[in-house]
Amino acid sequence: MVKRRDFLGAAGAGVTGSLLAGSRAAVGQTGTGLAAPSGGSASLFLPEDDLQPATYDRLPLEWNKARVASLTEKLREEGIDGILLTDRWNIIYFTGLWHSTTERLFYVFFPTRKPEPIWFYPSLDRDLVTSWWYGDGDMYFDWHHAKGAFPEQEKVQMGAKVDLWERTLKGLKRRGYAGKKLAVDRELTPSAQKEVVRILGGETSSSAQTCLDMRIRKTDEEQALWRRAYIIFNKVHAYARDLLLEHGTDLTDFDIASAATRYGTDLIMEGIRRDGRPHSAVGIRMGVSCRVGPGTGFPHPNQFHHNPVRQGQALQIAGGIRIGGCGGELYRAFLIHPWTDHMKKVWTISRDCTQIQKEESIAGVTCSTVAYKIHKYQVENGMAPYIYHRPGHGEGTEGHQAPYLALGDHTMLEPGMAFSVEPGLYDPENGFGVNWSDDYFIRPQGPARQMSRLPWSEDWCLVKL
């Protein structure tokens, strides 16, 4: 029998052979003698539907420019002359410039009549900004910026600390936007608004909801890239399930998670065109988590998961995937034989709720209606003590996104909205829980579209080791 230490020798040492490296994992042995999974789980995938996966790695710049055109047209109809984007996810969505944010100010302004970007950015991002979609901009050195100090230009001095918000507003004034009707993608604080009035002569309005409304309704191009990501994640989950079935109690939950993450990372990167330079291989995320036993009995457990797989336990294989920012969650809830009747009932009711969510998620109904029907079903079947949270959240590039499948969210479902699928039930007293996820997309007609091809079936989730 293969021992757990043999598995760790393969998975922990960065093996790029048959166990962990892309499609090569289908055959052969590792250097330690551990057989790769057979791949049998993939035979249980659900049939493909009519959504074709994207062939591109990221949304093209032309797509971003079209979204800016739609945004600025909406704002122009409201009499707004320009919008300042300050939220990282809005900036990425509308400009396509993937970047990281810290305490450093990083903004972009779009005139509504000639929507070319005007950037306000730190020196450390200068190559990213100027090599992408660049119209104009004001660069500062770093946080905190000293007046006149630009060491990269051989200007090293300890000047007065610059107020970068004031500097941004003065940059807009210098470009002729004083006295204009402007918007920001958030509600400004009173002190920030006071500076706007002092420098530009009038208050800005908030277009936060307008930006969010565009982002929560995914275009066809986004959904195609979403599907591409999920095709890969289907294979990753099948790989993780095969590891569980074939090496079972020789493993820990950490073993499964780390091996599947490595396998998935190799698999996703095999298809990404890249040269190591900026603007390729952007918005990519691949992570698999796994927990077994009592840790499954809490929605957000706070301990590190490094626990042996044992008979009679619940086990969750979870994680998230994104390509070019498009993608979402994929969890499946397992019971390892022998399970109790109580465990099976909790599992079944929770699983049934994933199907209720799909059937009830129809354009024109409200988020609260879907949540109500799921919670009502849970309560009617004796699950009230095990309910800890809403059935799902909106899914976007940033992860959790409005709207929410919650009793208090009365947003109407519209085509293109994406939601997680998490009608979880938890019994910490008995040391187990059942939670799922996937992404359901609202269609123009009929029930929601499931992004993955993983089944919710007993065949997939109730296993004997």
GULOFI-84773 format. One record per residue (C-alpha): residue in three letters; residue number from 1; x, y, z. Coordinates in steps of 0.2 Angstrom, whole numbers. Example, Ala and Ser with C-alpha at 12.3 -4.5 7.8 and 13.67 -1.06 7.14 Angstrom:
2
SITE   r   k     u     v     w
SITE ALA   1    62   -22    39
SITE SER   2    68    -5    36
//
This chain:
465
SITE   r   k     u     v     w
SITE MET   1     0     0     0
SITE VAL   2     6    17    -4
SITE LYS   3    10    27    12
SITE ARG   4     5    45    15
SITE ARG   5    24    50    16
SITE ASP   6    26    44    -2
SITE PHE   7    12    55    -8
SITE LEU   8    20    70     1
SITE GLY   9    37    66    -7
SITE ALA  10    28    68   -24
SITE ALA  11    16    82   -21
SITE GLY  12    27    93    -9
SITE ALA  13    43    92   -19
SITE GLY  14    36   102   -34
SITE VAL  15    34    86   -45
SITE THR  16    31    91   -63
SITE GLY  17    29    72   -68
SITE SER  18    14    62   -69
SITE LEU  19     6    66   -53
SITE LEU  20     4    84   -54
SITE ALA  21     8    91   -71
SITE GLY  22    -7    95   -83
SITE SER  23   -13    81   -94
SITE ARG  24     2    70   -90
SITE ALA  25    -6    66   -74
SITE ALA  26   -17    53   -83
SITE VAL  27    -3    40   -84
SITE GLY  28    12    33   -76
SITE GLN  29    20    34   -59
SITE THR  30    29    47   -48
SITE GLY  31    47    45   -43
SITE THR  32    41    38   -27
SITE GLY  33    30    25   -34
SITE LEU  34    13    33   -31
SITE ALA  35     1    29   -45
SITE ALA  36    -8    44   -53
SITE PRO  37   -27    44   -52
SITE SER  38   -35    34   -65
SITE GLY  39   -47    49   -71
SITE GLY  40   -63    39   -69
SITE SER  41   -72    54   -61
SITE ALA  42   -73    63   -77
SITE SER  43   -85    50   -84
SITE LEU  44   -98    57   -72
SITE PHE  45   -98    75   -79
SITE LEU  46  -115    82   -84
SITE PRO  47  -118    84  -103
SITE GLU  48  -111   100  -111
SITE ASP  49  -124   114  -115
SITE ASP  50  -124   127  -129
SITE LEU  51  -112   140  -121
SITE GLN  52   -96   139  -130
SITE PRO  53   -80   143  -121
SITE ALA  54   -69   158  -125
SITE THR  55   -53   156  -135
SITE TYR  56   -45   172  -128
SITE ASP  57   -36   173  -111
SITE ARG  58   -43   190  -106
SITE LEU  59   -56   202  -112
SITE PRO  60   -48   212  -126
SITE LEU  61   -46   231  -124
SITE GLU  62   -59   234  -137
SITE TRP  63   -71   226  -125
SITE ASN  64   -66   238  -111
SITE LYS  65   -67   253  -123
SITE ALA  66   -85   248  -128
SITE ARG  67   -89   247  -109
SITE VAL  68   -82   264  -106
SITE ALA  69   -92   270  -121
SITE SER  70  -108   263  -114
SITE LEU  71  -104   271   -97
SITE THR  72  -100   288  -103
SITE GLU  73  -116   288  -114
SITE LYS  74  -127   285   -99
SITE LEU  75  -118   299   -89
SITE ARG  76  -119   311  -104
SITE GLU  77  -138   308  -104
SITE GLU  78  -138   314   -86
SITE GLY  79  -128   330   -91
SITE ILE  80  -112   323   -83
SITE ASP  81   -96   329   -91
SITE GLY  82   -84   316   -83
SITE ILE  83   -82   303   -71
SITE LEU  84   -67   299   -59
SITE LEU  85   -65   280   -56
SITE THR  86   -57   276   -39
SITE ASP  87   -62   258   -36
SITE ARG  88   -49   245   -41
SITE TRP  89   -63   234   -49
SITE ASN  90   -71   248   -58
SITE ILE  91   -54   253   -65
SITE ILE  92   -50   235   -71
SITE TYR  93   -67   233   -78
SITE PHE  94   -68   249   -88
SITE THR  95   -50   251   -93
SITE GLY  96   -43   233   -93
SITE LEU  97   -28   238   -84
SITE TRP  98   -24   225   -71
SITE HIS  99   -15   232   -56
SITE SER 100   -13   230   -37
SITE THR 101   -19   243   -25
SITE THR 102   -12   248    -8
SITE GLU 103   -13   264     2
SITE ARG 104    -7   272   -14
SITE LEU 105   -19   283   -24
SITE PHE 106   -23   276   -41
SITE TYR 107   -37   284   -51
SITE VAL 108   -43   286   -69
SITE PHE 109   -54   300   -76
SITE PHE 110   -65   299   -91
SITE PRO 111   -72   314  -100
SITE THR 112   -90   309  -106
SITE ARG 113   -88   317  -123
SITE LYS 114   -71   311  -128
SITE PRO 115   -68   296  -117
SITE GLU 116   -49   294  -117
SITE PRO 117   -41   290  -100
SITE ILE 118   -33   303   -89
SITE TRP 119   -23   293   -76
SITE PHE 120   -17   298   -58
SITE TYR 121    -5   285   -53
SITE PRO 122    11   282   -43
SITE SER 123    28   280   -51
SITE LEU 124    30   261   -47
SITE ASP 125    15   258   -59
SITE ARG 126    22   270   -73
SITE ASP 127    27   256   -85
SITE LEU 128    10   247   -83
SITE VAL 129     0   263   -85
SITE THR 130     9   270  -100
SITE SER 131    11   254  -110
SITE TRP 132    -8   251  -109
SITE TRP 133   -22   262  -114
SITE TYR 134   -14   279  -110
SITE GLY 135   -21   296  -115
SITE ASP 136   -14   308  -102
SITE GLY 137   -10   307   -84
SITE ASP 138    -1   314   -68
SITE MET 139    12   304   -60
SITE TYR 140    18   306   -42
SITE PHE 141    32   297   -34
SITE ASP 142    25   287   -19
SITE TRP 143    15   288    -3
SITE HIS 144    19   300     4
SITE HIS 145    24   311   -10
SITE ALA 146    35   326    -6
SITE LYS 147    33   341   -17
SITE GLY 148    45   341   -31
SITE ALA 149    53   324   -26
SITE PHE 150    55   312   -41
SITE PRO 151    71   301   -37
SITE GLU 152    69   292   -53
SITE GLN 153    71   309   -62
SITE GLU 154    86   313   -51
SITE LYS 155    76   325   -40
SITE VAL 156    79   319   -23
SITE GLN 157    73   332   -10
SITE MET 158    63   332     6
SITE GLY 159    49   343     1
SITE ALA 160    32   346     9
SITE LYS 161    20   332    10
SITE VAL 162     8   333    -5
SITE ASP 163   -11   330    -3
SITE LEU 164   -14   318   -17
SITE TRP 165   -33   321   -17
SITE GLU 166   -30   340   -19
SITE ARG 167   -17   336   -32
SITE THR 168   -29   326   -42
SITE LEU 169   -43   339   -42
SITE LYS 170   -30   352   -47
SITE GLY 171   -25   341   -62
SITE LEU 172   -44   341   -67
SITE LYS 173   -45   359   -65
SITE ARG 174   -29   362   -76
SITE ARG 175   -38   352   -89
SITE GLY 176   -53   363   -90
SITE TYR 177   -65   353   -78
SITE ALA 178   -68   367   -65
SITE GLY 179   -87   372   -65
SITE LYS 180   -91   355   -74
SITE LYS 181  -104   342   -68
SITE LEU 182   -93   328   -63
SITE ALA 183   -96   311   -55
SITE VAL 184   -86   299   -44
SITE ASP 185   -89   280   -43
SITE ARG 186   -92   281   -24
SITE GLU 187  -100   293   -11
SITE LEU 188   -87   305    -6
SITE THR 189   -84   309    12
SITE PRO 190   -89   327    18
SITE SER 191   -71   333    19
SITE ALA 192   -67   326     1
SITE GLN 193   -82   334    -6
SITE LYS 194   -77   350     2
SITE GLU 195   -61   350    -7
SITE VAL 196   -70   347   -23
SITE VAL 197   -81   362   -21
SITE ARG 198   -66   373   -16
SITE ILE 199   -55   368   -31
SITE LEU 200   -68   364   -45
SITE GLY 201   -82   375   -39
SITE GLY 202   -96   362   -37
SITE GLU 203  -100   345   -29
SITE THR 204   -98   329   -38
SITE SER 205  -112   316   -39
SITE SER 206  -110   297   -36
SITE SER 207  -111   285   -50
SITE ALA 208  -107   270   -40
SITE GLN 209  -123   261   -43
SITE THR 210  -122   264   -62
SITE CYS 211  -104   256   -62
SITE LEU 212  -110   242   -52
SITE ASP 213  -126   239   -62
SITE MET 214  -115   237   -78
SITE ARG 215  -103   225   -69
SITE ILE 216  -116   213   -62
SITE ARG 217  -124   210   -79
SITE LYS 218  -111   200   -87
SITE THR 219  -109   201  -106
SITE ASP 220  -108   186  -118
SITE GLU 221   -89   188  -119
SITE GLU 222   -88   187  -100
SITE GLN 223   -99   172   -99
SITE ALA 224   -89   163  -113
SITE LEU 225   -73   166  -103
SITE TRP 226   -81   160   -87
SITE ARG 227   -85   144   -96
SITE ARG 228   -67   142  -101
SITE ALA 229   -62   143   -83
SITE TYR 230   -75   131   -77
SITE ILE 231   -70   118   -90
SITE ILE 232   -53   118   -82
SITE PHE 233   -60   118   -64
SITE ASN 234   -71   103   -69
SITE LYS 235   -55    93   -72
SITE VAL 236   -47    99   -56
SITE HIS 237   -61    93   -46
SITE ALA 238   -61    76   -55
SITE TYR 239   -43    75   -51
SITE ALA 240   -46    79   -33
SITE ARG 241   -60    66   -32
SITE ASP 242   -49    53   -40
SITE LEU 243   -35    56   -27
SITE LEU 244   -48    54   -13
SITE LEU 245   -55    38   -20
SITE GLU 246   -38    30   -24
SITE HIS 247   -28    35   -10
SITE GLY 248   -41    39     3
SITE THR 249   -36    37    21
SITE ASP 250   -17    38    16
SITE LEU 251   -20    57    14
SITE THR 252   -24    73    24
SITE ASP 253   -36    86    18
SITE PHE 254   -20    97    15
SITE ASP 255   -13    84     3
SITE ILE 256   -28    84    -7
SITE ALA 257   -29   103    -8
SITE SER 258   -11   106   -12
SITE ALA 259    -9    92   -25
SITE ALA 260   -25    98   -34
SITE THR 261   -20   116   -33
SITE ARG 262    -3   112   -41
SITE TYR 263   -12   101   -54
SITE GLY 264   -24   114   -58
SITE THR 265   -11   128   -59
SITE ASP 266    -1   118   -72
SITE LEU 267   -17   114   -82
SITE ILE 268   -23   132   -83
SITE MET 269    -6   139   -87
SITE GLU 270    -3   126  -102
SITE GLY 271   -16   136  -111
SITE ILE 272   -11   154  -107
SITE ARG 273    -2   164  -120
SITE ARG 274    12   174  -111
SITE ASP 275    30   180  -112
SITE GLY 276    32   185   -94
SITE ARG 277    29   204   -98
SITE PRO 278    14   214   -92
SITE HIS 279    -3   213   -98
SITE SER 280    -3   194  -102
SITE ALA 281    -8   180   -89
SITE VAL 282   -18   193   -80
SITE GLY 283   -33   190   -68
SITE ILE 284   -28   172   -66
SITE ARG 285   -33   163   -50
SITE MET 286   -32   144   -46
SITE GLY 287   -35   138   -28
SITE VAL 288   -42   122   -21
SITE SER 289   -46   120    -3
SITE CYS 290   -51   104     7
SITE ARG 291   -57   101    24
SITE VAL 292   -62    85    32
SITE GLY 293   -71    80    49
SITE PRO 294   -76    93    62
SITE GLY 295   -69   108    51
SITE THR 296   -84   105    39
SITE GLY 297   -96   109    53
SITE PHE 298   -93   128    52
SITE PRO 299   -96   140    38
SITE HIS 300   -80   149    40
SITE PRO 301   -68   139    51
SITE ASN 302   -53   148    58
SITE GLN 303   -41   134    59
SITE PHE 304   -28   127    47
SITE HIS 305   -33   111    39
SITE HIS 306   -21    97    40
SITE ASN 307   -32    83    46
SITE PRO 308   -31    64    41
SITE VAL 309   -45    58    30
SITE ARG 310   -56    45    40
SITE GLN 311   -70    34    37
SITE GLY 312   -87    41    43
SITE GLN 313   -83    59    40
SITE ALA 314   -89    74    29
SITE LEU 315   -77    81    17
SITE GLN 316   -77    96     6
SITE ILE 317   -67   100    -9
SITE ALA 318   -69   118   -13
SITE GLY 319   -60   133   -22
SITE GLY 320   -60   146   -35
SITE ILE 321   -54   149   -52
SITE ARG 322   -52   164   -64
SITE ILE 323   -45   168   -81
SITE GLY 324   -44   186   -85
SITE GLY 325   -55   189   -70
SITE CYS 326   -69   178   -76
SITE GLY 327   -74   163   -66
SITE GLY 328   -80   159   -48
SITE GLU 329   -82   146   -35
SITE LEU 330   -84   127   -36
SITE TYR 331   -87   116   -21
SITE ARG 332   -94    99   -18
SITE ALA 333   -99    91    -2
SITE PHE 334   -94    73     1
SITE LEU 335   -99    60    14
SITE ILE 336   -87    46    17
SITE HIS 337   -95    29    21
SITE PRO 338  -101    24    34
SITE TRP 339  -112    39    37
SITE THR 340  -127    41    49
SITE ASP 341  -145    43    43
SITE HIS 342  -144    60    51
SITE MET 343  -129    65    40
SITE LYS 344  -137    58    25
SITE LYS 345  -153    68    28
SITE VAL 346  -143    84    30
SITE TRP 347  -134    81    15
SITE THR 348  -149    77     5
SITE ILE 349  -159    93    10
SITE SER 350  -144   104     7
SITE ARG 351  -142    96   -10
SITE ASP 352  -160    98   -15
SITE CYS 353  -159   116   -11
SITE THR 354  -145   118   -25
SITE GLN 355  -159   112   -37
SITE ILE 356  -172   123   -30
SITE GLN 357  -160   138   -32
SITE LYS 358  -158   133   -50
SITE GLU 359  -176   131   -54
SITE GLU 360  -182   147   -45
SITE SER 361  -168   158   -52
SITE ILE 362  -178   165   -66
SITE ALA 363  -177   183   -73
SITE GLY 364  -191   194   -66
SITE VAL 365  -191   186   -48
SITE THR 366  -182   194   -34
SITE CYS 367  -167   188   -24
SITE SER 368  -178   187    -8
SITE THR 369  -190   176   -17
SITE VAL 370  -177   163   -21
SITE ALA 371  -170   164    -3
SITE TYR 372  -187   162     5
SITE LYS 373  -191   146    -5
SITE ILE 374  -174   138     0
SITE HIS 375  -175   143    18
SITE LYS 376  -193   138    19
SITE TYR 377  -189   121    12
SITE GLN 378  -175   119    24
SITE VAL 379  -186   123    39
SITE GLU 380  -200   112    33
SITE ASN 381  -188    98    33
SITE GLY 382  -182   100    51
SITE MET 383  -165   109    46
SITE ALA 384  -168   126    56
SITE PRO 385  -154   123    69
SITE TYR 386  -142   120    55
SITE ILE 387  -145   136    45
SITE TYR 388  -131   149    47
SITE HIS 389  -132   160    31
SITE ARG 390  -140   165    15
SITE PRO 391  -141   153     0
SITE GLY 392  -129   163   -11
SITE HIS 393  -121   179   -16
SITE GLY 394  -118   188   -33
SITE GLU 395  -102   183   -41
SITE GLY 396   -90   195   -49
SITE THR 397   -71   198   -53
SITE GLU 398   -69   204   -35
SITE GLY 399   -78   188   -28
SITE HIS 400   -93   192   -18
SITE GLN 401  -103   205   -27
SITE ALA 402  -121   212   -26
SITE PRO 403  -135   207   -27
SITE TYR 404  -137   193   -14
SITE LEU 405  -149   179   -12
SITE ALA 406  -155   185     5
SITE LEU 407  -172   188    13
SITE GLY 408  -168   206    14
SITE ASP 409  -162   209    -4
SITE HIS 410  -177   213   -16
SITE THR 411  -167   216   -32
SITE MET 412  -175   208   -47
SITE LEU 413  -165   195   -56
SITE GLU 414  -159   200   -73
SITE PRO 415  -150   190   -87
SITE GLY 416  -132   190   -85
SITE MET 417  -132   190   -66
SITE ALA 418  -121   177   -58
SITE PHE 419  -123   169   -41
SITE SER 420  -114   157   -30
SITE VAL 421  -124   141   -25
SITE GLU 422  -122   139    -6
SITE PRO 423  -137   133     3
SITE GLY 424  -126   125    17
SITE LEU 425  -131   116    32
SITE TYR 426  -120   114    47
SITE ASP 427  -120   103    63
SITE PRO 428  -105   107    73
SITE GLU 429  -111    97    88
SITE ASN 430  -110    81    78
SITE GLY 431   -94    87    69
SITE PHE 432  -100    89    51
SITE GLY 433  -107   101    38
SITE VAL 434  -113   101    20
SITE ASN 435  -109   116     9
SITE TRP 436  -108   117   -10
SITE SER 437  -105   131   -23
SITE ASP 438  -105   133   -41
SITE ASP 439  -110   148   -52
SITE TYR 440  -128   150   -58
SITE PHE 441  -131   162   -72
SITE ILE 442  -148   170   -75
SITE ARG 443  -154   167   -93
SITE PRO 444  -167   178  -102
SITE GLN 445  -179   163  -101
SITE GLY 446  -180   148   -90
SITE PRO 447  -170   142   -75
SITE ALA 448  -152   147   -72
SITE ARG 449  -137   140   -81
SITE GLN 450  -124   130   -71
SITE MET 451  -107   135   -76
SITE SER 452   -98   119   -70
SITE ARG 453  -101   101   -77
SITE LEU 454  -100    93   -60
SITE PRO 455  -115    83   -54
SITE TRP 456  -123    86   -37
SITE SER 457  -127    67   -36
SITE GLU 458  -125    53   -24
SITE ASP 459  -113    45   -36
SITE TRP 460  -101    59   -36
SITE CYS 461  -102    64   -17
SITE LEU 462  -106    49    -7
SITE VAL 463   -90    38    -7
SITE LYS 464   -83    23     0
SITE LEU 465   -64    22     3
//
